[in-house]
Amino acid sequence: MSVARQVVVEADGGSRGNPGPAGYGAVVIDPVTGEPLAETAEYIGVATNNVAEYRGLIAGLTAAKALFPDAGEALRVHVRMDSKLVVEQMSGRWKIKHPDMKPLAARAAAILPPSSVTYEWIPRAQNKHADRLANEAMDAGRDGRQWEASASTAALDTPSARTPGTPSPVQGPPGDQAAGAARARAALAAARGTAAPAADALFSLAEEPAESGGEPTESGGEPTDAHPAPQQSAGAPQTGWGAAPDLGAPATLVLLRHGETALTPEKRFSGSGGTDPELSAVGRGQAERAAEHFAALGTVQEIVSSPLRRCRETAVAVAARLGLDVRIDESLRETDFGAWEGLTFGEVRERYGDDLTAWLASPDTAPTGGGESFAEVAERIAAARDRLVARYAGRTVLLVTHVTPIKTFVRLALGAPPEALFRMELSAASISIVAYYGDGNASVRLLNDTSHLR
């Protein structure tokens, strides 16, 4: 009977342009000593990031098999990659829809028996060796040559990261506040002399885009000092950090405002009762940059859109890059602004001054001509929130919607009064994030982020 042999494969791929000049890198590592057993990299010409990442996986698995050709099913390979897309698709949790990905995934799956390979997502900072190899391959291609192992210095970057016997730090995917929660709970448990919750229960499903740049935050956004939890009635959402239960992964709603239309720079009322404009050229560019951003993060698992055209066009641009379908939810539509549709604020003031004053003073007042009040919008969004949180518990879903729905999601999460709607700025194609936990509490993680557009 063959003796089981275990190795770790770290793989990565990149494209300078997406698509653009691309390359991959992979390293096979001894899990006991942390030493690299084999390195491979290649410049593959013009390709996308995803293609390059899959090529890196294929090369890494092939190199592992070549090291132990007689091991057969006794070979166990643990793959570590910072591509959430590849990890989730190869683990069978995400569907493979893009025609370029299907044959690559099939090639990777055929190298070793499926039962011999496991997959783990890791932050990019923990995948430096493979990333360096991929960049060396792309540099070689730029200079008109292929990568050579004898010239590689990738292994020099990461020896200290692989000290055997050192447990992995508690962490989550990019921007995941649950990582901070785990550290806080562990510290509290140590102070009380009790056991801390298991980290794997916290992070098995937690997925969320980073607030900026895709790197893990140091504290995860939660306090490091403990505050006693107040007394609460039975069934009420628990607040405070002192006795926080292990709630697992939240339902994370990533709120993307649609790209610009011709009405956006003119600051005209554009709701669900108007002309339903399409994206402008600027708006289409914004949608593409948002798509690139989410493709690079690889954390979005589902996409839901308002039925209005500007949102559907934005959602389709993202979905095309992620290989996902777009579901339409009527509840995510913009407010119906009645007779004010297409007018500027100044024009509404001139024509319907008294109505505008009343609208600004009360959330129960609807715009002129049978429009929709903010109170009605809040009721609609609260129902949509409850439905979406239940449907996507423990998952990350991108909602492509409008100014008022996004502000309402945030306002309700904060428990802020209706007038808070007038105190938030939301740019076209901006990103906001709200996470919802199993005890009914919500955490606003991001508001009006436009860094991906710069």
MINUSE-743223 format. One line per field, with one value per residue (C-alpha): x, y, z; residue number from 0; residue in three letters. Coordinates in pm, whole numbers, plus 50000, padded with zeros to 5 digits. Example, Ala and Ser with C-alpha at 12.3 -4.5 7.8 and 13.67 -1.06 7.14 Angstrom:
2
x c(51230  51367)
y c(49550  49894)
z c(50780  50714)
n c(0  1)
res c(Ala  Ser)
//
This chain:
454
x c(50000  50140  50237  50028  50229  50111  50219  50093  50056  50047  49951  49879  49837  49815  49751  49879  49571  49312  49330  49693  50040  49989  50180  50145  50352  50320  50527  50502  50582  50664  50396  50625  50942  50789  51058  50977  51007  50941  50878  50719  50622  50543  50461  50147  50094  49775  49514  49285  49363  49127  49284  49630  49517  49374  49694  49889  49669  49718  50095  50108  49904  50112  50435  50307  50213  50550  50734  50563  50460  50414  50208  49876  49577  49809  49916  49729  49754  49628  49595  49620  49528  49419  49168  48829  48684  48916  48892  48512  48468  48715  48556  48222  48049  48029  47911  48154  47975  48245  48342  48713  48706  48529  48808  49073  48878  48832  49208  49284  49029  49173  49532  49466  49168  48918  48941  49316  49290  49156  49133  49179  49143  49425  49490  49730  49981  50014  50065  50380  50592  50353  50275  50646  50686  50395  50544  50885  50717  50543  50869  51040  50766  50803  51172  51100  51210  51066  51105  51402  51406  51778  51722  51426  51448  51086  51176  51378  51060  50876  51087  50982  50615  50645  50787  50667  50448  50326  49945  49779  49659  49285  49177  48901  48869  48958  48783  48600  48510  48454  48832  48838  48542  48730  49032  48812  48622  48946  49086  48766  48758  49118  49039  48745  48933  48686  48735  48719  48486  48639  48785  48678  48314  48354  48512  48379  48141  48246  48312  48322  48509  48775  48705  49005  49252  49157  49396  49282  49236  49442  49154  48864  48687  48593  48721  49005  48888  48590  48270  48010  47691  47379  47088  46834  46491  46445  46445  46599  46910  47217  47444  47787  48097  48118  47900  47884  47786  47949  47704  47898  47923  47685  47475  47674  47495  47733  47536  47648  47486  47441  47669  47589  47307  47263  47052  47308  47555  47262  47130  46780  46523  46539  46321  46104  45831  46038  46196  46416  46738  47028  47387  47587  47934  48075  47835  47936  48300  48213  48031  48336  48566  48330  48334  48714  48710  48478  48657  48986  48833  48653  48416  48073  47865  47529  47403  47059  46949  46678  46457  46546  46767  47062  47096  47048  47321  47558  47477  47529  47875  47977  47808  47992  48327  48225  48042  47725  47357  47159  46837  46585  46414  46136  46179  46521  46372  46425  46162  45880  45925  45590  45569  45926  46080  46339  46344  46628  46583  46567  46298  46091  46133  46002  45703  45606  45759  45504  45504  45884  45892  45641  45840  46163  45987  45818  45904  45531  45485  45498  45625  45371  45148  45120  45486  45627  45708  46030  45824  45682  46031  46158  45879  45960  46335  46291  46086  46347  46625  46458  46396  46749  46920  46727  46799  47170  47260  47636  47693  47794  47545  47588  47278  47282  47035  46979  47046  46734  46735  47105  47065  46765  46956  47228  46984  46794  47117  47231  46892  46912  46610  46458  46630  46962  46883  46967  47303  47458  47645  47628  47824  47748  47892  47988  48004  47855  47845  47616  47651  47363  47419  47203  47100  46937  47223  47370  47718  47776  48122  48155  47980  48022  48355  48468  48836  48778  48687  49016)
y c(50000  50340  50579  50898  51194  51550  51869  52227  52403  52783  52926  53263  53432  53786  54006  54356  54497  54221  54110  54191  54039  53755  53495  53248  53106  52806  52650  52305  52320  52061  52125  52007  52202  52482  52436  52477  52146  52278  52609  52676  52990  53088  53389  53296  53598  53805  53662  53760  53737  53443  53246  53309  53199  52875  52815  52861  52604  52355  52404  52363  52042  51906  51983  51812  51500  51496  51504  51184  50997  50665  50798  50758  50823  50837  51188  51462  51818  52124  52418  52771  53062  53423  53384  53334  53259  52964  52828  52840  52699  52413  52337  52301  52584  52823  52739  52773  52967  53149  52952  53025  52885  52555  52374  52507  52385  52047  52022  52104  51853  51573  51595  51422  51236  51491  51331  51401  51781  52038  52415  52712  53084  53296  53673  53794  53886  53514  53417  53620  53335  53243  53609  53684  53393  53517  53865  53726  53541  53859  54055  53789  53810  54187  54139  53885  53574  53297  53258  53053  52881  52943  53320  53327  53503  53441  53200  53472  53672  53430  53186  53337  53296  52918  52840  52487  52436  52796  52810  53036  53366  53416  53587  53615  53712  54068  54334  54079  54226  53877  53850  54134  53981  53653  53827  54028  53719  53525  53804  53820  53443  53442  53714  53511  53181  53031  52875  53099  53010  52803  53015  52780  52824  53198  53204  52905  53122  53481  53664  54035  54290  54490  54853  54960  54764  54411  54360  54235  54503  54484  54489  54403  54723  54613  54751  54575  54676  54506  54687  54515  54427  54603  54407  54329  54185  53834  53821  54167  54200  54190  54495  54554  54336  54183  53876  53858  53508  53331  53431  53286  53461  53748  53808  54082  54323  54510  54812  54943  55256  55244  55439  55783  55861  56185  56312  56241  56530  56770  56654  56591  56380  56039  55779  55488  55705  55881  55797  55505  55641  55425  55462  55738  55674  55784  55553  55255  55324  55339  55007  54847  54977  54845  54509  54505  54587  54301  54059  54139  54086  53767  53782  53847  53529  53657  53964  54121  54433  54693  54648  54994  55003  55192  54932  54634  54763  54815  54473  54297  54455  54312  53977  53930  53957  53729  53463  53512  53559  53871  53838  54124  54244  54499  54621  54770  55029  55400  55623  55740  56118  56186  56520  56602  56339  56495  56830  56985  57075  57442  57376  57186  57475  57718  57508  57316  57516  57430  57061  57051  57218  56965  56676  56792  56825  56484  56132  56067  56333  56219  56426  56615  56410  56081  55999  55778  55903  55813  55626  55406  55348  55253  54999  54849  54835  54689  54405  54352  54356  54086  53870  53911  53854  53530  53414  53496  53412  53370  53488  53805  53948  54252  54472  54713  54985  55359  55650  55629  55250  55250  55539  55362  55036  55233  55446  55144  54962  55260  55314  55674  55902  55967  56304  56116  56055  56419  56388  56117  56161  55880  55918  55734  55379  55413  55112  55080  54765  54649  54312  54147  53900  53621  53816  54092  54340  54515  54657  54938  54865  55108  55414  55587  55430  55547  55443  55187  55467  55652)
z c(50000  49902  50180  50166  50044  50108  49937  49913  49579  49571  49232  49080  48745  48622  48321  48264  48097  48150  47879  47820  47847  48096  48291  48572  48853  49083  49359  49521  49894  50159  50427  50708  50634  50429  50165  49794  49608  49258  49085  48748  48559  48201  47989  47794  47570  47577  47815  48102  48472  48512  48230  48373  48720  48584  48388  48713  48885  48602  48611  48989  48989  48701  48886  49202  49009  48832  49166  49280  48963  49145  49435  49255  49480  49783  49677  49859  49726  49911  49672  49807  49577  49617  49333  49497  49151  49084  49439  49448  49097  49147  49485  49310  49496  49200  48851  48562  48290  48095  47784  47834  48187  48127  47935  48174  48477  48309  48245  48608  48736  48520  48647  48981  49128  49268  49612  49618  49586  49832  49783  50012  49946  50093  50087  49821  50091  50171  49807  49743  49608  49327  49261  49224  48983  48771  48758  48665  48378  48260  48285  48075  47812  47802  47724  47450  47638  47855  48231  48351  48689  48730  48724  48965  49300  49400  49681  49852  49923  50146  50352  50684  50599  50597  50938  51016  51320  51333  51332  51077  51223  51263  50946  50691  50328  50217  50423  50640  50977  51115  51137  51388  51569  51607  51758  51991  52105  52152  52372  52576  52616  52736  52990  53122  53112  52863  52523  52218  51928  51655  51377  51099  51199  51160  50820  50628  50428  50502  50179  50117  49906  50078  50158  49953  49748  49845  50138  50481  50743  51058  51303  51077  51179  51532  51863  52038  52385  52546  52643  52860  52680  52812  52953  52683  52661  52524  52146  52099  51881  52104  52103  52251  52234  52580  52526  52151  52035  51744  51470  51180  50844  50773  50467  50295  50062  49832  49711  49372  49235  48858  48625  48493  48250  48058  48351  48623  48574  48539  48879  48752  48934  48767  48934  48833  48684  48419  48085  48206  48049  47939  48056  47892  47750  48086  48267  48055  48137  48506  48481  48319  48591  48856  48675  48679  49050  49144  48912  49086  49431  49334  49632  49477  49452  49326  49140  49182  48995  48985  48677  48542  48236  48383  48659  48430  48198  48492  48635  48301  48266  48604  48545  48215  48396  48682  48481  48686  48603  48693  48890  48872  49188  49141  49499  49413  49176  49240  49401  49173  49172  49006  48826  48925  48695  48464  48648  48846  49212  49114  48855  49109  49355  49094  48986  49299  49584  49853  49763  49775  50117  50251  50098  50260  50597  50615  50490  50458  50189  49826  49532  49324  49100  49284  49338  49612  49964  50141  50401  50126  49986  50334  50374  50034  50102  50451  50304  50030  50289  50499  50195  50058  50393  50440  50085  50092  50453  50481  50124  49941  49693  49470  49452  49159  49246  49293  49528  49745  49793  49886  50129  50279  50329  50509  50711  50834  50922  51130  51290  51170  51127  50781  50749  50734  50366  50298  50472  50257  49930  49673  49351  49029  49033  49401  49632  49981  50196  50475  50652  50837  51121  51255  51567  51363  51394  51090  51027  50777  50637  50350  50207  49871  49777  49432  49449  49171  48932  48969)
n c(0  1  2  3  4  5  6  7  8  9  10  11  12  13  14  15  16  17  18  19  20  21  22  23  24  25  26  27  28  29  30  31  32  33  34  35  36  37  38  39  40  41  42  43  44  45  46  47  48  49  50  51  52  53  54  55  56  57  58  59  60  61  62  63  64  65  66  67  68  69  70  71  72  73  74  75  76  77  78  79  80  81  82  83  84  85  86  87  88  89  90  91  92  93  94  95  96  97  98  99  100  101  102  103  104  105  106  107  108  109  110  111  112  113  114  115  116  117  118  119  120  121  122  123  124  125  126  127  128  129  130  131  132  133  134  135  136  137  138  139  140  141  142  143  144  145  146  147  148  149  150  151  152  153  154  155  156  157  158  159  160  161  162  163  164  165  166  167  168  169  170  171  172  173  174  175  176  177  178  179  180  181  182  183  184  185  186  187  188  189  190  191  192  193  194  195  196  197  198  199  200  201  202  203  204  205  206  207  208  209  210  211  212  213  214  215  216  217  218  219  220  221  222  223  224  225  226  227  228  229  230  231  232  233  234  235  236  237  238  239  240  241  242  243  244  245  246  247  248  249  250  251  252  253  254  255  256  257  258  259  260  261  262  263  264  265  266  267  268  269  270  271  272  273  274  275  276  277  278  279  280  281  282  283  284  285  286  287  288  289  290  291  292  293  294  295  296  297  298  299  300  301  302  303  304  305  306  307  308  309  310  311  312  313  314  315  316  317  318  319  320  321  322  323  324  325  326  327  328  329  330  331  332  333  334  335  336  337  338  339  340  341  342  343  344  345  346  347  348  349  350  351  352  353  354  355  356  357  358  359  360  361  362  363  364  365  366  367  368  369  370  371  372  373  374  375  376  377  378  379  380  381  382  383  384  385  386  387  388  389  390  391  392  393  394  395  396  397  398  399  400  401  402  403  404  405  406  407  408  409  410  411  412  413  414  415  416  417  418  419  420  421  422  423  424  425  426  427  428  429  430  431  432  433  434  435  436  437  438  439  440  441  442  443  444  445  446  447  448  449  450  451  452  453)
res c(Met  Ser  Val  Ala  Arg  Gln  Val  Val  Val  Glu  Ala  Asp  Gly  Gly  Ser  Arg  Gly  Asn  Pro  Gly  Pro  Ala  Gly  Tyr  Gly  Ala  Val  Val  Ile  Asp  Pro  Val  Thr  Gly  Glu  Pro  Leu  Ala  Glu  Thr  Ala  Glu  Tyr  Ile  Gly  Val  Ala  Thr  Asn  Asn  Val  Ala  Glu  Tyr  Arg  Gly  Leu  Ile  Ala  Gly  Leu  Thr  Ala  Ala  Lys  Ala  Leu  Phe  Pro  Asp  Ala  Gly  Glu  Ala  Leu  Arg  Val  His  Val  Arg  Met  Asp  Ser  Lys  Leu  Val  Val  Glu  Gln  Met  Ser  Gly  Arg  Trp  Lys  Ile  Lys  His  Pro  Asp  Met  Lys  Pro  Leu  Ala  Ala  Arg  Ala  Ala  Ala  Ile  Leu  Pro  Pro  Ser  Ser  Val  Thr  Tyr  Glu  Trp  Ile  Pro  Arg  Ala  Gln  Asn  Lys  His  Ala  Asp  Arg  Leu  Ala  Asn  Glu  Ala  Met  Asp  Ala  Gly  Arg  Asp  Gly  Arg  Gln  Trp  Glu  Ala  Ser  Ala  Ser  Thr  Ala  Ala  Leu  Asp  Thr  Pro  Ser  Ala  Arg  Thr  Pro  Gly  Thr  Pro  Ser  Pro  Val  Gln  Gly  Pro  Pro  Gly  Asp  Gln  Ala  Ala  Gly  Ala  Ala  Arg  Ala  Arg  Ala  Ala  Leu  Ala  Ala  Ala  Arg  Gly  Thr  Ala  Ala  Pro  Ala  Ala  Asp  Ala  Leu  Phe  Ser  Leu  Ala  Glu  Glu  Pro  Ala  Glu  Ser  Gly  Gly  Glu  Pro  Thr  Glu  Ser  Gly  Gly  Glu  Pro  Thr  Asp  Ala  His  Pro  Ala  Pro  Gln  Gln  Ser  Ala  Gly  Ala  Pro  Gln  Thr  Gly  Trp  Gly  Ala  Ala  Pro  Asp  Leu  Gly  Ala  Pro  Ala  Thr  Leu  Val  Leu  Leu  Arg  His  Gly  Glu  Thr  Ala  Leu  Thr  Pro  Glu  Lys  Arg  Phe  Ser  Gly  Ser  Gly  Gly  Thr  Asp  Pro  Glu  Leu  Ser  Ala  Val  Gly  Arg  Gly  Gln  Ala  Glu  Arg  Ala  Ala  Glu  His  Phe  Ala  Ala  Leu  Gly  Thr  Val  Gln  Glu  Ile  Val  Ser  Ser  Pro  Leu  Arg  Arg  Cys  Arg  Glu  Thr  Ala  Val  Ala  Val  Ala  Ala  Arg  Leu  Gly  Leu  Asp  Val  Arg  Ile  Asp  Glu  Ser  Leu  Arg  Glu  Thr  Asp  Phe  Gly  Ala  Trp  Glu  Gly  Leu  Thr  Phe  Gly  Glu  Val  Arg  Glu  Arg  Tyr  Gly  Asp  Asp  Leu  Thr  Ala  Trp  Leu  Ala  Ser  Pro  Asp  Thr  Ala  Pro  Thr  Gly  Gly  Gly  Glu  Ser  Phe  Ala  Glu  Val  Ala  Glu  Arg  Ile  Ala  Ala  Ala  Arg  Asp  Arg  Leu  Val  Ala  Arg  Tyr  Ala  Gly  Arg  Thr  Val  Leu  Leu  Val  Thr  His  Val  Thr  Pro  Ile  Lys  Thr  Phe  Val  Arg  Leu  Ala  Leu  Gly  Ala  Pro  Pro  Glu  Ala  Leu  Phe  Arg  Met  Glu  Leu  Ser  Ala  Ala  Ser  Ile  Ser  Ile  Val  Ala  Tyr  Tyr  Gly  Asp  Gly  Asn  Ala  Ser  Val  Arg  Leu  Leu  Asn  Asp  Thr  Ser  His  Leu  Arg)
//
